[in-house]
Amino acid sequence: VGDTAVGICMETDCRYKLHDLQNDSVSRFGSYQDYGLSPHAGKILLQGNIITNPRTRRFAFFSFYGIVWQFGNMETHKLETPVMVAMPEYKSESADKLTFDVNTHIGFLSVTGSDDYVFALYSGKRIKDALADKGSVTVANTIIQYDWNGNIIQAYSISDNTTQIAYDDDNDRLILLSEDIDGYYIWYAEV
């Protein structure tokens, strides 16, 4: 967002990291305890996408494993309570090794946004089902629209097996990358 990079903090026990590139300053905030996880487990299990809104200075995280999302404010470091519909299921093999359970849901594959809304490409498949049909691991057929406060506005069901989404500001529509037996193709959806 402008001169600020937002990401997941890997070097400390904090959840998020903001790096002010202009001043070369870093701030860390948030806790994996909000998710009921140790920092070690959280860094492995809560992988996903972060999107930012330069106008409102808000950001949102959407998990790839599990069905989890969280919105926050980059200025105040205030975080909304994470929404945890289904946490990633896992087995602890040892202190350093975690293994995803096959019943874990695949959550959000791609995230994009406008000044007013966030659009998240949602899978909802379980790992075991996606692995049974390997071509379906990285495709989804649902887009969920949120406002920047984290409220769900609408869910869109799409027939095309979609892998990525992007918002087209100039035309107020989504650009979708989908695939079929002939390969990948781009199409547009009005929102």
Disulfide bonds with the S-S distance in Angstrom:
none
